[in-house]
């Protein structure tokens, strides 16, 4: 074996040990009916790491995803997908994200995403009041996240 092969193998092995973890891609289905009832995101909560990507799939027609006002980490721009559009977003900023389906928000179609361990906007997000069923489901999502 040539003399450069062993150091090369060692270098490649060490590079693999120090490489950063790869960001994950998560999927959320937007459904007319799911395990929690009518008009739901499934799952309705997600704990991810900053840098992870989430793809929202309009599994059933008539859904979109939109940030809920005052339920985003500081500095994150509000966003809204089109109805029936697959929408992908990378969650780079740590914090808690409250999301809704615009047409079905009054029916309780909401979800929560916790990006990272540090959630600097947890209390301000909890202070936002949502309409009836949406508040009930958002509270359940926070419980699911252990918050």
N, C-alpha and C positions, 0 to 999 in steps of 0.2 A: 504494500500500500504506500503511495507517495506520502512524503512528509507533511504536505499541506492539508491532507484529508482529515486527520484527527483534530487539529486546531479548528478547521472549518466546521466540523460536526459539533464541537464544543461551543463555538460561537453561535451557531444556529440554535442549539438547545437553550443557551442562555437568553438569546433574543426572544424565544418563545415564552420563557418564564417571566420576562419583564414587560411583555406586551400588555397594553391596557385591555380591560375586558371589552368585548364587543357589545355595542348597543343592541338591544333587543327590539323586535317589532311585535307589537301586540295587536289583536283584532277585537273590535267591538261590533256586535251585530245590532242593527236597529230593526226592531220587530213590532208587528201589530199585536202579537201575543207571545208571551214567554212564561218562564217559571213563576215570575212575580205578578203576572196578570197581563192586562192589556196595555199597549203602548209603552214599551220598555227598551232600554239599552241592556244588552246582555253580553258580559256582566255589567252590573250597574255601579261597580266601583273597581278601581285598579290601583295597585301600588307598583310604581315603576321607579327606575333610576333616571336622574337627569341625563338627557341625551338619547333616551329611548324614543321610539317612534310608535304612534298609535294610528291604526287605520280603522276608520269608521265605515262599516259596510251597510248600505241600505238593503238589507236582506229582503225586507218587505218595502213596497213602494210608499212614497208619501212622507219620508223622513229626511231630516238634516241634523247637523250638530252645530251648536252655537254656544259661545261663552256666555255664562250668566253674568249680568252687570254686577260689578263689585266682588266677583268670586274668582279673581285671577291674582297671581303673585304680582307684586309691584314691578312695573316696567314691561309686562307682557301685553302686547297689543291684542285687542279683542278680535275675534274671528267668527266667521259664519260660513258654512258650506251651502251650496245650492241643494234644493230638494232632489232626492234620488241620485245624488252624486256620491261616489266613493271619495272620502276625504282622508288625507294622511297628514299628520302633524308630528313634528319632533318637539318634545317637551324638554327644552334645555334649561329652563329656569326652575330651581327647586321651589316647591310650594304646593298649595292645594288649588285645584281647578274645579269649579262648578260648571257643569255643562247641561244643555237642554236641547230637546228637539223643539224648534219654534212652533210648528203647527200643533204639537201635542203636549206642550208645557202645562196647560191647565189640567190635563189628564194625568199629570205626574211623571212625564217622561223626562227624567233628569238622571245625572250620574255624577260621581266624584272621582277625580284622579289625584293621587298623592305622588308627586315627583320628588323622591328622596326622603331622607329621614327628617330633615329640618323643614318645618312648614311655617314660615314666618307670618303667613296670612291666615292661620287657622282661626284665630278669634274674630278677625274682621269678616271672614267667610261665614262663620257661625252666626254672626250678628245680622246677616241678610235674611229677611223674611220672605218666604215664597208662598204662593197660593196653596191652600189645603193639601191636596194629594201630592203635590210636588215637594212640599216641606216634609211630609211623612216619608216619602221615598228617599229624599236627600239625607234625612236623619238616619235612615236605615243604612244608607251607603256609608256614612261616617262610622256607624257601629261596625259595619263589615270591615272597615279599614282599621278598626281598633281605636278610634278617636272619640 
